[in-house]
C-alpha cells in the first residue's frame, strides 16, 4: 500500500501534468475535492511547498513559478530529466496508480491491461548491455 504522503505527492505531480499551469489558489481548490485530502483540511502554502520540493527531488524535476503570469506553477519541461523517455514512462505509471486510487468508488468499472511480462529480466538485460556481454534468448 502506498503511503498517504506519497499519494499526495503523486496527486500534485498529476495535477500539474494535467493542467500545465496553476496558481496556488487553483491547486488549493483542486485539493479540497481530492480523495487524497484524507483529513479534509485545506492545503496550506507551507505544505504545498514541502510537497513540491519532495516531488522535485523524487522525480528529478523542476516545478517553477511564473510571477509574470499570476504566480502560476508548472513543470519545467526544458530540463533533460523532463525529456527522458524512461522517466516519463515511470511518471505516467505512477499517475495511473494515482488516478485509479482516486477513482476507488468506480473501481469495478475500470479495466486495465496486464503489465507486459518479462520485466523481471530487465535488470539482467541492462547489466549485460552495460558490460557489452552477449545474451542468448
C-alpha positions as CSV (number, residue, x, y, z in Angstrom):
1,X,0.0,0.0,0.0
2,X,1.3,3.4,-0.9
3,X,1.6,5.9,2.0
4,X,-0.8,8.8,2.3
5,X,2.0,11.3,1.9
6,X,3.3,9.6,-1.2
7,X,-0.2,9.6,-2.7
8,X,-0.3,13.3,-2.1
9,X,3.0,13.8,-3.9
10,X,1.6,11.8,-6.9
11,X,-1.6,13.9,-6.8
12,X,0.4,17.1,-7.0
13,X,2.5,15.8,-9.8
14,X,-0.5,14.5,-11.7
15,X,-2.4,17.8,-11.2
16,X,0.4,19.8,-12.6
17,X,0.9,17.5,-15.5
18,X,-2.8,17.5,-16.4
19,X,-3.3,21.3,-16.0
20,X,0.1,22.6,-17.1
21,X,-0.1,26.0,-15.2
22,X,-1.9,26.6,-12.0
23,X,-1.9,29.2,-9.3
24,X,-1.6,28.1,-5.7
25,X,-5.3,29.1,-5.2
26,X,-6.3,26.8,-8.2
27,X,-4.2,23.9,-6.7
28,X,-5.8,24.5,-3.3
29,X,-9.3,24.3,-4.8
30,X,-8.5,21.1,-6.6
31,X,-7.0,19.7,-3.4
32,X,-10.3,20.3,-1.5
33,X,-12.2,17.9,-3.8
34,X,-9.4,15.3,-4.0
35,X,-9.8,11.9,-2.4
36,X,-6.2,12.3,-1.2
37,X,-7.3,15.1,1.2
38,X,-7.8,12.4,3.9
39,X,-8.2,14.8,6.8
40,X,-10.4,17.2,4.8
41,X,-8.1,20.1,5.7
42,X,-7.3,22.9,3.2
43,X,-3.9,22.9,1.6
44,X,-1.7,25.5,3.2
45,X,1.2,27.1,1.4
46,X,3.9,25.6,3.6
47,X,2.6,22.0,3.0
48,X,2.3,22.8,-0.7
49,X,6.0,23.8,-0.8
50,X,7.0,20.8,1.1
51,X,5.2,18.5,-1.3
52,X,6.5,20.5,-4.3
53,X,10.1,20.1,-3.1
54,X,9.6,16.4,-2.5
55,X,8.1,15.8,-6.0
56,X,11.1,17.7,-7.5
57,X,13.6,15.6,-5.6
58,X,11.8,12.2,-6.1
59,X,11.3,12.7,-9.9
60,X,14.3,15.0,-10.6
61,X,12.0,17.7,-12.0
62,X,11.8,21.4,-11.5
63,X,8.5,22.9,-10.6
64,X,8.7,26.6,-11.4
65,X,6.6,29.6,-10.5
66,X,5.9,32.2,-13.2
67,X,5.4,35.5,-11.4
68,X,4.6,37.3,-14.7
69,X,1.6,35.0,-15.2
70,X,-0.2,35.4,-11.9
71,X,2.2,33.2,-10.0
72,X,1.4,30.0,-11.9
73,X,3.2,26.8,-11.0
74,X,4.3,24.5,-13.8
75,X,6.7,21.7,-14.5
76,X,9.8,22.9,-16.4
77,X,10.0,20.7,-19.4
78,X,13.2,22.2,-20.7
79,X,15.5,20.2,-18.4
80,X,17.0,16.9,-19.6
81,X,15.2,14.9,-16.9
82,X,11.8,16.1,-18.2
83,X,12.7,14.8,-21.7
84,X,13.9,11.4,-20.6
85,X,11.6,8.8,-22.0
86,X,12.2,6.2,-19.3
87,X,11.4,8.8,-16.6
88,X,8.3,9.9,-18.5
89,X,7.2,6.3,-18.6
90,X,7.8,5.9,-14.8
91,X,5.9,9.1,-14.0
92,X,3.0,8.1,-16.2
93,X,2.9,4.7,-14.5
94,X,2.7,6.4,-11.1
95,X,0.0,8.7,-12.4
96,X,-2.1,5.7,-13.5
97,X,-1.8,4.3,-9.9
98,X,-2.9,7.7,-8.6
99,X,-5.8,8.1,-10.9
100,X,-7.0,4.6,-10.2
101,X,-6.8,5.2,-6.5
102,X,-8.7,8.5,-6.9
103,X,-11.5,6.5,-8.7
104,X,-11.9,3.9,-6.0
105,X,-15.7,4.3,-5.9
106,X,-15.8,3.3,-9.6
107,X,-13.0,0.7,-9.5
108,X,-15.3,-2.1,-10.8
109,X,-15.8,0.0,-14.0
110,X,-12.1,0.5,-14.8
111,X,-10.3,-2.3,-16.6
112,X,-6.5,-2.1,-17.0
113,X,-4.3,-4.1,-19.3
114,X,-1.9,-6.6,-17.8
115,X,1.6,-5.3,-17.3
116,X,3.9,-6.7,-20.0
117,X,5.6,-9.9,-18.9
118,X,9.3,-10.2,-18.6
119,X,10.0,-7.0,-16.6
120,X,11.9,-9.2,-14.1
121,X,14.6,-9.8,-16.7
122,X,15.2,-6.1,-17.4
123,X,17.9,-5.6,-14.8
124,X,19.9,-8.5,-16.2
125,X,19.5,-7.3,-19.8
126,X,20.5,-3.7,-18.9
127,X,23.6,-5.0,-16.9
128,X,24.6,-7.2,-19.9
129,X,24.3,-4.2,-22.3
130,X,26.4,-2.0,-20.0
131,X,29.1,-4.7,-19.9
132,X,28.9,-5.4,-23.6
133,X,28.1,-9.0,-22.9
134,X,26.2,-11.3,-25.3
135,X,22.8,-12.6,-24.4
136,X,21.2,-15.7,-25.6
137,X,17.4,-15.7,-25.5
